[in-house]
């Protein structure tokens, strides 16, 4: 099975990921997605600012899909995509073999 995650889905996943680490409510986390020689995100939770690497964004999506949709995070192949100059999206293959 394949999933397409919109830019808002990626933002939501990053917000939940940062909220857990900063002990904040995900609704109070502001996330900006960045593409500059690689994917990244910058999130603000209250007075804290956190920069997520591409790998941390992938981890955030895996944790989000595990927590909210009961997917096995180890069975996901997550690829961030830059389909045009205005959006960052993710494509997920569920049931992917590791490696």
Secondary structure, 3 states (H helix, E strand, C coil): CEEEECHHHHHHHHHHHHHHHHCCCHHHEEEEEEECCCEEEEEEECCEEEEECHHHHHHHHHHHHHHHHCCCHHHEEEEEEEEECCEEEEEEEECCCCC
